[in-house]
């Protein structure tokens, strides 16, 4: 008897090995693969429920299709751990989402089997269609397969791609992984439509009437048949997707290899766009994740035999929790407030708000563009919308931010979670660009709270305005400054001096002021003490506090701007622009995120590597302005 924990899985180094297995062996492999995923994620943290749900589907796809020649495009990509394990990365799974390790999402640079980099939803059909038509142009006889979840199907981009694909003569397969779950519970008419399919009672009743009650009466039987066809159109999604030009197959059990493999083999021989509907269960095979797929969507390290447990000591309050509490408190005070999220109820801290104010909570599904314009429409009618959205997801609604909100100067508050570097999720989720892309829009303002207390206060300040305002804050906790119970805001567009430089005896050292935007105020204060520099908490990236900037610039020889965001076009650029406009010439050292995509890793280590911890900030200032103090 083998003592290897995963004897069959250990023999699979690429999908070619998988394709040599019998159906019986594939079932054993799926069992081992599911256990390997569970054990691996429990040791590294990462996405769990979604990956447990795609084990058999992944095995079947790699068994039937000739990957990587046939292209698999995974939507979102947080269900690709089984795919990674089967494509030569099994022995690197212990490095998952860690610096220098493999990504939690597909990355083209990581493997030839990762045909398209993903992490945001609803891109797979567009990408796979592009690959399929490119193959046709080159005369390559290969398939392109898009694997998309029912949650991701709520986004308009998916339907734009379906509309295009239905008239394209190419070998494209869209696999709808219907697990009745995105990250938050799915919402919307399409989800209800797919759910109704599984009961099929209306359609079944119509057929039953036609076959039994009306059989003796031919004219009525013919009417019943026509009624049955109409009923089918209202209930069965075949009609919906066939109207797009696809050949619809399904639904089938996504955990049954005896159904999946023959169906995929048959589809492989068909020409033109195909649509396969599979039904899976998030957390499949691990009872705790099946019972609570949201909790196990992205857990940290845990003991699989015990499950998730509460930490012995309560963790520090996060910025997300500060926002969630502020939202509830402000809603209790102002009945005009409504909360909007594009399918990120848990991630954006809105669970309690939904419970307390269900009639003022709107989850619009994975539809960021719609979320922004929906908020604009509400603002037109005197409602005060607060859109809770990740910084990186607002990028998807940028046109709507400009055209539908800012151009009409509508008072929408954007609570931008995950601003700056996000750690394990990497470049796809890093909120590095919100300051540049927001501050260039007329009528928009942006606040950058330095800690938890300021976050609550600046959210109140934003809510008080009669124009659109974004408040950016990072993932996790900050300096630990407890928020005040009151809902009073801070002065709009005004910063503060947090540390004054001491006058030195000889007056030879350059007078330096550090202008900090956001949570980097605290390492800046540490540097200020070390080199005796003035430290300014700017608070607002737009509008810049010009009066404060002028005062500080006139009293100092050099300025340093510090921000956890892109240097190009960021808050430091705003400072230099303002100085130029005021005719003040001062050397300005801009510190922030460079013009590169920063990959996954420990957030503190990532900041250190970018020179944005206290030691890095001090080293940069010393090299530029205090070379005699180097070392």
C-alpha positions in Angstrom: 0.0 0.0 0.0 1.3 3.4 -1.0 2.3 5.8 1.8 2.2 8.8 -0.5 -0.7 11.1 0.6 -1.8 11.7 -2.9 -0.4 8.7 -4.9 -2.3 9.4 -8.2 -2.1 13.1 -8.1 1.7 12.9 -7.6 2.0 11.3 -11.0 0.2 14.2 -12.8 2.8 16.7 -13.9 0.8 18.1 -16.8 -2.5 17.5 -18.5 -1.0 15.0 -20.9 -0.7 12.6 -17.9 -4.3 13.3 -17.0 -5.5 12.4 -20.5 -4.1 8.9 -20.2 -6.2 8.0 -17.2 -9.3 5.9 -17.2 -12.7 7.2 -16.1 -12.3 5.3 -12.8 -8.9 6.7 -12.2 -10.1 10.2 -13.0 -12.6 9.9 -10.2 -9.9 8.9 -7.8 -7.8 11.8 -9.0 -10.7 14.2 -8.3 -10.9 13.0 -4.8 -7.2 13.5 -4.2 -7.2 16.8 -5.9 -10.0 18.2 -3.7 -8.2 17.0 -0.6 -5.0 18.6 -1.8 -6.7 21.9 -2.5 -8.1 21.9 1.1 -4.8 21.0 2.7 -2.9 23.5 0.6 -5.2 26.5 1.1 -5.5 25.8 4.9 -1.7 26.3 5.1 -1.3 29.4 2.9 -4.7 31.0 3.0 -6.5 31.9 -0.3 -9.7 31.2 -2.1 -11.3 27.9 -1.0 -15.0 27.5 -1.6 -14.8 28.4 -5.3 -11.9 26.0 -5.9 -13.5 23.1 -4.2 -16.5 23.6 -6.5 -14.5 23.3 -9.7 -12.5 20.1 -9.2 -14.4 17.8 -11.4 -15.0 20.5 -14.1 -11.3 21.2 -14.2 -10.4 17.5 -14.5 -12.9 17.0 -17.3 -11.8 20.1 -19.3 -8.1 19.1 -19.2 -9.0 15.5 -20.0 -11.2 16.3 -23.0 -9.4 19.3 -24.5 -5.8 19.3 -25.7 -4.5 22.0 -23.4 -2.6 24.3 -23.8 -3.2 24.1 -27.6 -6.9 24.4 -26.8 -7.3 27.5 -24.8 -9.0 27.6 -21.4 -10.0 31.1 -20.1 -11.1 31.2 -16.5 -13.4 34.1 -15.5 -12.2 36.0 -12.3 -9.7 33.2 -11.8 -10.2 32.6 -8.1 -11.4 29.1 -9.0 -8.2 28.0 -10.8 -6.2 26.3 -8.0 -7.1 22.8 -9.3 -6.1 24.1 -12.8 -2.7 25.2 -11.4 -2.1 22.0 -9.6 -2.8 19.9 -12.7 -0.6 22.1 -14.9 2.8 21.6 -13.3 2.5 23.9 -10.3 1.5 21.3 -7.6 4.9 21.6 -5.9 4.7 25.4 -5.7 1.3 25.7 -4.2 2.9 26.2 -0.8 4.1 29.6 -2.2 0.6 30.7 -3.3 0.0 34.4 -3.0 3.3 34.9 -1.3 6.2 37.1 -2.5 8.1 35.3 -5.2 5.5 32.6 -5.2 2.7 31.7 -7.6 -0.3 34.0 -8.1 -3.8 33.3 -6.8 -5.1 34.1 -10.3 -4.1 33.1 -13.8 -1.0 34.8 -15.1 0.3 34.5 -18.6 3.9 34.9 -17.4 3.5 32.1 -14.9 2.4 29.2 -17.2 1.6 28.5 -20.8 -1.6 27.0 -19.5 -2.7 30.4 -18.1 -3.8 31.7 -21.5 -5.3 34.9 -20.2 -4.6 36.9 -17.1 -7.8 37.5 -15.0 -8.9 38.6 -11.6 -11.8 40.9 -12.4 -15.0 39.2 -13.5 -16.9 38.8 -16.8 -13.9 39.1 -19.2 -13.6 35.5 -20.2 -16.1 35.3 -23.1 -14.6 38.4 -24.7 -11.1 37.0 -24.4 -11.9 33.5 -25.5 -13.8 34.9 -28.5 -10.8 36.9 -29.5 -8.6 33.8 -29.3 -11.1 31.7 -31.3 -11.3 34.2 -34.1 -7.6 34.7 -34.1 -7.1 31.0 -34.4 -9.5 31.0 -37.4 -7.6 33.8 -39.1 -4.4 31.9 -38.7 -5.9 28.6 -39.9 -5.4 26.9 -36.5 -7.8 24.2 -35.6 -8.2 24.6 -31.9 -10.9 25.3 -29.4 -11.3 28.3 -27.0 -13.3 27.7 -23.8 -14.5 30.4 -21.4 -15.5 29.2 -17.9 -17.7 31.8 -16.3 -19.8 31.8 -13.1 -23.4 32.7 -12.8 -22.5 35.7 -10.7 -20.1 37.0 -13.4 -22.9 36.6 -15.9 -24.7 39.5 -14.3 -22.2 41.9 -15.8 -23.0 43.7 -19.0 -19.6 42.8 -20.6 -20.5 39.1 -20.6 -23.6 39.8 -22.6 -21.8 42.2 -25.0 -19.5 39.3 -25.7 -22.3 36.8 -26.1 -24.0 39.1 -28.6 -20.8 39.3 -30.6 -20.0 35.6 -30.3 -23.3 34.4 -31.5 -22.7 35.7 -35.0 -19.1 34.6 -35.1 -18.2 31.4 -37.0 -15.6 29.9 -34.7 -15.0 27.1 -32.2 -16.0 28.8 -29.0 -17.4 27.0 -25.9 -18.9 29.0 -23.0 -19.2 26.9 -19.8 -21.6 28.5 -17.4 -20.5 27.3 -13.9 -23.8 27.8 -12.1 -23.0 27.5 -8.4 -25.7 30.0 -7.3 -22.9 32.0 -5.7 -20.5 34.8 -6.6 -18.6 36.2 -3.6 -21.7 37.7 -1.9 -25.0 35.9 -2.5 -26.0 36.5 -6.2 -28.7 38.9 -7.0 -30.8 39.9 -10.1 -33.3 38.6 -12.5 -30.9 36.4 -14.4 -30.0 34.5 -11.2 -33.7 34.0 -10.4 -34.2 32.8 -14.0 -31.5 30.2 -13.7 -32.8 29.1 -10.3 -36.3 28.7 -11.7 -35.0 26.3 -14.3 -33.9 23.8 -11.7 -37.4 23.4 -10.3 -39.0 23.6 -13.7 -42.5 23.3 -12.2 -44.2 25.7 -14.6 -42.7 24.0 -17.6 -43.5 20.6 -16.3 -47.1 21.6 -15.5 -47.6 22.9 -19.0 -46.3 19.7 -20.5 -48.4 17.6 -18.2 -51.6 19.5 -19.3 -50.8 18.9 -22.9 -50.1 15.2 -22.5 -53.0 14.2 -20.3 -55.9 16.4 -19.8 -56.2 17.7 -23.3 -55.2 14.6 -25.3 -58.8 13.7 -26.1 -59.5 17.1 -27.6 -57.2 17.6 -30.6 -57.8 21.3 -31.1 -57.0 22.0 -27.5 -54.1 19.7 -27.6 -52.6 21.7 -30.4 -53.2 24.9 -28.4 -51.5 23.2 -25.4 -48.4 22.4 -27.5 -48.1 26.0 -28.6 -48.6 27.0 -25.0 -45.8 24.6 -24.0 -43.4 26.2 -26.5 -44.1 29.6 -25.0 -43.7 28.2 -21.5 -40.4 26.7 -22.4 -39.3 30.1 -23.7 -40.1 31.7 -20.4 -38.4 29.1 -18.2 -35.7 27.2 -20.0 -32.5 29.2 -20.6 -31.9 27.4 -23.9 -34.1 30.0 -25.5 -32.2 32.9 -23.9 -28.8 31.7 -25.1 -30.0 30.3 -28.4 -31.3 33.7 -29.2 -27.7 34.9 -29.0 -26.8 32.3 -31.6 -25.4 29.6 -29.3 -26.2 25.9 -29.2 -27.3 25.4 -25.6 -26.6 22.2 -23.7 -27.6 21.4 -20.2 -27.9 21.8 -17.3 -25.7 18.9 -16.2 -24.1 18.0 -12.9 -20.8 19.7 -12.6 -19.5 17.1 -10.1 -20.4 14.0 -12.2 -17.5 13.0 -14.4 -19.7 10.5 -16.1 -21.9 13.3 -17.3 -19.2 16.0 -17.9 -16.7 14.0 -19.9 -19.1 12.5 -22.5 -20.9 15.8 -22.9 -17.6 17.7 -23.4 -16.4 15.1 -25.9 -19.6 15.5 -27.9 -19.4 19.3 -27.8 -15.8 19.1 -29.0 -16.9 17.7 -32.3 -19.5 20.4 -32.9 -18.9 23.5 -34.9 -19.8 27.1 -34.0 -20.5 28.7 -30.6 -21.6 26.3 -27.9 -23.0 27.0 -24.5 -22.7 24.3 -21.7 -24.6 24.9 -18.5 -23.1 23.0 -15.5 -24.4 23.1 -11.9 -21.8 22.9 -9.1 -21.7 23.6 -5.4 -19.2 25.9 -3.8 -17.2 24.2 -1.1 -18.1 20.8 -2.5 -16.7 17.9 -0.5 -15.8 20.0 2.6 -19.0 20.2 4.7 -18.0 23.4 6.6 -17.4 25.3 3.3 -20.6 23.8 1.8 -22.6 25.2 4.8 -21.0 28.6 4.7 -19.3 29.3 1.3 -19.0 33.0 2.0 -17.0 32.5 5.2 -14.7 30.1 3.3 -14.5 32.2 0.2 -11.1 33.6 1.1 -10.0 32.3 4.5 -6.6 32.7 6.0 -4.7 29.8 7.5 -6.8 27.3 9.4 -7.0 23.7 10.6 -9.3 21.8 8.2 -10.3 19.4 11.0 -11.6 22.3 13.1 -12.5 24.9 10.6 -12.4 28.7 11.0 -12.1 29.9 14.5 -12.1 33.3 16.1 -8.7 34.7 17.1 -7.7 34.5 20.8 -7.3 38.3 20.8 -9.6 40.5 18.9 -7.9 42.0 15.8 -7.6 45.7 15.4 -10.5 47.5 13.8 -10.1 47.7 10.0 -10.9 50.6 7.8 -13.7 48.5 6.2 -15.3 48.1 9.6 -15.0 51.8 10.3 -16.8 52.5 7.1 -19.5 49.9 7.9 -20.2 51.4 11.3 -20.2 55.0 9.9 -22.6 53.9 7.2 -25.1 52.6 9.8 -24.7 55.6 12.1 -25.1 58.1 9.3 -28.1 56.2 7.9 -29.8 56.4 11.3 -29.2 60.1 11.4 -30.1 60.9 7.7 -32.9 59.1 6.0 -31.7 60.2 2.6 -28.7 57.9 2.7 -28.7 54.7 0.7 -25.9 52.2 0.3 -24.9 50.6 -3.0 -22.5 47.8 -3.7 -21.5 45.9 -6.8 -21.7 42.4 -5.2 -19.2 43.1 -2.4 -21.4 43.2 0.7 -18.9 41.4 2.9 -15.7 42.8 1.4 -17.0 46.4 1.7 -18.3 46.0 5.2 -22.1 46.3 4.5 -23.5 43.2 6.2 -24.7 45.1 9.3 -26.1 47.9 7.1 -28.2 45.4 5.1 -29.6 43.9 8.2 -30.5 47.2 9.8 -31.6 49.1 6.7 -32.7 46.4 4.1 -34.9 48.9 2.2 -31.9 51.2 1.8 -29.4 48.6 0.7 -28.8 47.9 -3.0 -26.6 45.1 -4.3 -26.6 45.5 -8.0 -24.6 42.4 -8.8 -21.2 42.4 -10.5 -22.0 45.5 -12.5 -19.7 48.4 -11.6 -20.7 50.6 -14.5 -24.4 50.2 -13.6 -23.7 50.8 -9.9 -22.2 54.2 -10.7 -25.0 55.4 -13.0 -27.6 53.9 -10.8 -26.3 56.0 -7.9 -26.3 59.0 -10.3 -30.0 58.4 -11.0 -30.8 58.3 -7.3 -28.9 61.5 -6.6 -31.0 63.2 -9.3 -34.0 62.6 -7.1 -32.6 64.0 -3.8 -31.3 60.7 -2.4 -27.8 60.6 -1.0 -26.1 57.5 -2.4 -22.9 56.0 -0.9 -21.2 53.6 -3.3 -19.0 51.2 -1.5 -16.5 49.9 -4.1 -12.9 48.7 -4.2 -10.6 51.3 -5.8 -9.6 48.8 -8.5 -13.2 48.1 -9.3 -14.1 51.8 -9.8 -11.8 51.7 -12.7 -14.4 49.6 -14.5 -17.0 52.4 -14.1 -14.7 55.3 -15.0 -16.7 56.5 -18.0 -19.8 56.6 -15.8 -17.9 58.4 -13.1 -17.0 61.2 -15.5 -20.1 61.3 -17.7 -23.0 60.4 -15.4 -21.8 61.7 -12.0 -19.1 64.4 -12.3 -20.4 66.1 -15.4 -23.8 66.6 -13.7 -22.1 67.4 -10.4 -24.2 64.9 -8.5 -23.6 64.4 -4.7 -22.5 60.8 -4.7 -20.0 59.5 -2.1 -17.5 56.9 -3.3 -16.1 54.8 -0.4 -12.9 53.4 -2.0 -11.8 50.4 -0.1 -8.5 48.6 -0.9 -6.7 51.8 -1.9 -2.9 51.4 -2.3 -1.2 48.0 -2.1 -3.4 45.0 -1.2 -0.9 42.2 -0.5 -1.8 38.7 -1.5 -4.2 39.6 -4.3 -1.4 41.4 -6.2 -1.4 43.9 -9.1 -5.0 43.1 -10.3 -6.5 44.4 -7.1 -4.0 47.1 -6.1 -5.7 50.5 -5.7 -2.7 52.4 -7.1 -4.4 54.7 -9.6 -7.4 56.3 -7.9 -5.8 59.6 -7.0 -4.6 60.3 -10.6 -7.8 59.2 -12.2 -10.2 60.9 -9.8 -8.3 64.2 -9.3 -8.3 65.0 -13.0 -12.1 65.0 -13.2 -13.8 68.3 -12.7 -16.2 68.6 -9.8 -14.6 65.5 -8.1 -12.9 65.7 -4.7 -10.8 63.1 -2.9 -10.0 62.6 0.8 -7.1 60.5 2.1 -7.6 59.7 5.8 -4.5 59.0 7.8 -6.1 56.7 10.3 -9.3 55.1 11.5 -10.6 58.2 13.2 -10.0 60.5 10.2 -11.7 57.9 8.0 -14.9 58.3 9.9 -14.6 62.1 10.0 -13.8 62.4 6.3 -16.6 60.2 5.3 -18.9 62.6 7.1 -17.2 65.5 5.4 -17.8 63.8 2.0 -21.4 63.2 2.8 -22.0 66.8 3.7 -20.9 68.0 0.2 -23.2 68.8 -2.7 -20.8 67.4 -5.3 -19.2 64.0 -5.8 -16.5 63.0 -3.3 -14.3 59.9 -3.0 -12.7 58.8 0.2 -9.9 56.3 -0.2 -8.7 54.0 2.5 -6.5 50.9 2.6 -7.3 47.2 3.3 -6.8 46.1 6.9 -6.1 48.2 9.9 -4.2 51.4 10.3 -2.5 53.2 13.2 -5.2 52.1 15.6 -6.6 55.6 16.4 -10.1 54.9 17.7 -12.9 56.7 15.8 -15.0 59.2 17.7 -18.7 58.4 18.3 -19.8 61.6 16.8 -20.5 62.1 13.1 -18.8 65.5 12.8 -16.7 66.0 9.8 -13.4 67.7 9.3 -13.0 71.0 7.4 -13.4 70.4 3.7 -10.2 70.7 1.7 -8.0 71.5 4.8 -4.9 69.8 6.1 -3.0 70.3 9.3 0.6 70.5 10.5 1.3 67.5 12.7 4.9 68.2 13.6 6.9 71.5 13.4 10.5 71.4 12.6 12.8 72.7 15.4 15.0 75.6 14.6 18.6 74.3 14.5 21.5 76.3 16.0 23.6 76.8 12.9 20.9 77.1 10.4 22.9 75.2 7.8 20.7 72.1 7.4 18.0 72.5 4.8 14.5 73.1 6.2 12.5 70.1 5.0 8.7 69.6 5.2 7.1 66.2 4.5 3.6 66.4 3.1 1.8 63.1 3.7 -1.4 61.8 2.1 -3.2 59.0 3.9 -1.8 56.4 6.2 1.8 57.0 5.3 1.5 60.0 7.7 2.7 57.7 10.5 6.0 56.6 8.9 6.5 60.2 7.8 6.1 61.3 11.5 8.7 58.8 12.5 11.1 60.2 9.8 10.2 63.8 10.9 11.4 63.0 14.4 14.6 61.4 13.1 15.7 64.2 10.8 13.8 67.1 12.4 11.4 67.8 9.6 8.0 69.4 9.6 5.3 66.9 8.8 2.0 67.9 7.3 -1.1 65.8 7.2 -2.6 67.0 3.9 -5.8 64.9 4.1 -7.1 66.0 0.7 -5.6 65.1 -2.6 -8.2 67.3 -4.2 -8.7 70.1 -3.5 -5.1 70.7 -2.3 -5.0 73.0 0.8 -3.3 75.8 -1.1 -3.1 78.2 1.9 -1.4 75.6 4.0 0.9 74.6 1.1 1.9 78.2 0.6 2.6 78.8 4.3 4.7 75.6 4.5 6.6 76.2 1.2 7.5 79.7 2.2 9.0 78.5 5.5 11.0 75.5 4.1 13.7 74.9 1.6 12.5 71.6 0.2 9.3 69.6 0.2 8.7 65.8 0.2 5.4 64.3 -0.8 4.5 60.8 0.4 1.5 58.7 -0.9 0.5 55.1 -1.3 -0.5 55.6 -4.9 0.9 56.1 -8.3 3.5 58.9 -8.4 2.5 59.8 -12.0 -0.4 62.2 -11.8 -0.8 61.6 -8.0 -1.0 63.8 -5.0 2.6 64.8 -5.3 1.9 66.0 -8.8 -1.0 68.0 -7.4 1.4 69.7 -5.0 3.9 70.6 -7.8 1.1 71.9 -10.0 -0.2 74.1 -7.2 3.3 75.5 -6.4 3.8 76.3 -10.1 0.5 78.1 -10.2 1.5 80.1 -7.1 4.9 81.0 -8.6 6.7 79.3 -5.8 9.9 77.5 -6.7 10.9 74.7 -4.3 12.6 71.4 -4.9 9.9 68.6 -4.5 10.8 65.0 -3.9 7.7 62.8 -4.8 7.6 59.4 -3.1 4.9 56.9 -4.0 4.3 53.9 -6.2 6.5 53.7 -9.3 5.4 53.1 -12.9 5.3 49.3 -12.7 2.7 46.7 -11.7 3.5 45.5 -8.2 2.9 41.8 -7.6 1.6 39.9 -4.6 3.3 39.7 -1.2 3.1 40.8 2.4 1.9 44.4 2.4 4.5 45.7 4.8 7.3 44.1 2.8 5.9 45.5 -0.5 5.9 49.0 1.0 9.5 48.5 2.2 10.6 47.4 -1.3 9.0 50.5 -2.7 10.8 52.7 -0.1 7.6 53.7 1.5 8.3 52.5 5.0 10.0 54.9 7.5 13.5 53.6 6.6 12.9 54.0 2.9 11.4 57.5 3.2 14.3 58.6 5.3 16.8 57.1 2.9 15.3 58.9 -0.1 15.2 62.2 1.7 18.8 61.8 2.9 20.0 60.9 -0.6 18.3 63.9 -2.1 18.6 66.7 0.5 21.0 65.5 3.2 23.8 63.7 1.5 26.3 64.6 4.3 24.1 62.6 6.7 24.1 59.4 4.6 24.8 56.2 6.6 
